[in-house]
Amino acid sequence: MNTFQRLLAALFLLGGSLALIGTALQDEAKRVELPPPHVPAPVHDGRPEMLEGWESMECADCHREIASEWAGTLHAMAWVDPTYQDAIANKRRPQSCYGCHIPQPLNLSAFGGKPRPRNPETTPSDETRHHGVSCLSCHLGPDDTMLGPYESDPENEISPAHKSKKGEAFGGKLGDALCINCHRTNVGPVIGIAKDFEVTRQADKGLSCVGCHMSEVERSAAVETLEDGTTKASPVRLGRSHALQTPRDPAFLAEAFGLDAQTTATGAELLITNQAAHRVPGLKSRSMTFVVKSLDGAGEVLGEATLVIDSRAYLPVDGLLPIAVASKTAPAKLEVVATHDWTGVKAPVEFINKVIELK
């Protein structure tokens, strides 16, 4: 695959969508039961596992747990990711990519426009680029106020580090706006899957970007270390993990597909439905291969079929793809093994391995 085809893979490796900016709670969103973040751990694909130097960020002084989660995501690595850097090195106008890889605070502009880059003339070693899609990209509001899912509670503020208030993009009708601002873009290998989310009105169904990609968690969002060495924590409240779940997590990827099986006049078929709120996959460089075998009651193979899902033969929103498996005798069950291949992995990664009894 050439470097142009790998353009922007860092930011949008979410299979979309995956991807998505750490917005927060969705007041009107459906609660989605997700597997714990990164269980099993994301498969290594040659990108940095943590953003170097994240511990020295000012935000990490009080929000260390959240900052450490963010530092392991492709949002944090959106600028330093070697795949992205290789791609823009050969691009005629690399500046066209900067708006999503080093965006200015998104809450300071009207949602719906193309994100603007921050300090595009600084050197790559400058932290304004190094931090990629940073804390400020999503949380900084007017007058240096930090925006989040809750209104400020003066009685429970742990320090005067900054003003805080509930932001319009952290719930309700604008709850997906931060994510959509970047993830509606089609460029290079990236498919703007947020367009699927908008056009098919997934929010009307109670779905949201963070509802799928950021697990709910109850904790103190901030912990301050006082001069005497003791700590003071903000109230424990419901929030979101900033360890974004993406197709690099096999268990998370498996949740995108619904599987059902039925017998047919010529054997059996597997029915694969799209349970994501956008097409699958969301990158031109990503593919999923399903190998289906029909088995008799003793487990002997009667037939086999393969289906590859990629950007040319993708699974649309709420779509269904059948895999017919022919056999001379009636099968008792289907064995399904699915693998995921994308840029940087040494070998396709198995994310589904199950046997489905036929009805």
Rosetta blueprint (number, residue, H / E / L):
1 M L
2 N L
3 T L
4 F H
5 Q H
6 R H
7 L L
8 L L
9 A L
10 A L
11 L L
12 F L
13 L L
14 L L
15 G L
16 G L
17 S L
18 L L
19 A L
20 L L
21 I L
22 G L
23 T L
24 A L
25 L L
26 Q L
27 D L
28 E L
29 A L
30 K L
31 R L
32 V L
33 E L
34 L L
35 P L
36 P L
37 P L
38 H L
39 V L
40 P L
41 A L
42 P L
43 V L
44 H L
45 D L
46 G L
47 R L
48 P L
49 E L
50 M L
51 L L
52 E L
53 G L
54 W H
55 E H
56 S H
57 M L
58 E H
59 C H
60 A H
61 D H
62 C L
63 H L
64 R H
65 E H
66 I H
67 A H
68 S H
69 E H
70 W H
71 A H
72 G L
73 T L
74 L L
75 H L
76 A L
77 M L
78 A L
79 W L
80 V L
81 D L
82 P H
83 T H
84 Y H
85 Q H
86 D H
87 A H
88 I H
89 A H
90 N L
91 K L
92 R L
93 R L
94 P L
95 Q H
96 S H
97 C H
98 Y H
99 G H
100 C H
101 H H
102 I L
103 P E
104 Q L
105 P L
106 L H
107 N H
108 L H
109 S L
110 A L
111 F L
112 G L
113 G L
114 K L
115 P L
116 R L
117 P E
118 R L
119 N L
120 P L
121 E L
122 T L
123 T L
124 P L
125 S L
126 D L
127 E H
128 T H
129 R H
130 H H
131 H L
132 G L
133 V L
134 S L
135 C H
136 L H
137 S H
138 C H
139 H H
140 L E
141 G L
142 P H
143 D H
144 D H
145 T L
146 M E
147 L E
148 G E
149 P L
150 Y L
151 E L
152 S L
153 D L
154 P H
155 E H
156 N H
157 E L
158 I L
159 S L
160 P L
161 A L
162 H L
163 K L
164 S E
165 K E
166 K E
167 G L
168 E L
169 A L
170 F L
171 G L
172 G H
173 K H
174 L H
175 G L
176 D L
177 A H
178 L H
179 C H
180 I H
181 N H
182 C H
183 H H
184 R L
185 T L
186 N L
187 V E
188 G L
189 P L
190 V E
191 I L
192 G L
193 I L
194 A H
195 K H
196 D H
197 F H
198 E H
199 V H
200 T L
201 R L
202 Q H
203 A H
204 D H
205 K H
206 G L
207 L L
208 S L
209 C H
210 V H
211 G H
212 C H
213 H H
214 M L
215 S L
216 E E
217 V E
218 E E
219 R E
220 S E
221 A L
222 A L
223 V E
224 E E
225 T E
226 L L
227 E L
228 D L
229 G L
230 T L
231 T E
232 K E
233 A E
234 S L
235 P L
236 V E
237 R E
238 L E
239 G E
240 R E
241 S L
242 H L
243 A L
244 L L
245 Q L
246 T L
247 P L
248 R L
249 D L
250 P H
251 A H
252 F H
253 L H
254 A H
255 E L
256 A L
257 F E
258 G E
259 L E
260 D E
261 A E
262 Q E
263 T E
264 T E
265 A L
266 T L
267 G E
268 A E
269 E E
270 L E
271 L E
272 I E
273 T E
274 N E
275 Q L
276 A L
277 A L
278 H L
279 R L
280 V E
281 P L
282 G L
283 L E
284 K L
285 S L
286 R L
287 S E
288 M E
289 T E
290 F E
291 V E
292 V E
293 K E
294 S E
295 L E
296 D L
297 G L
298 A L
299 G L
300 E L
301 V E
302 L E
303 G E
304 E E
305 A E
306 T E
307 L E
308 V E
309 I E
310 D L
311 S L
312 R L
313 A L
314 Y L
315 L E
316 P L
317 V L
318 D L
319 G L
320 L E
321 L E
322 P E
323 I E
324 A E
325 V E
326 A E
327 S L
328 K L
329 T L
330 A L
331 P L
332 A L
333 K E
334 L E
335 E E
336 V E
337 V E
338 A E
339 T E
340 H E
341 D E
342 W L
343 T L
344 G L
345 V L
346 K L
347 A L
348 P L
349 V E
350 E E
351 F E
352 I E
353 N E
354 K E
355 V E
356 I E
357 E E
358 L L
359 K L
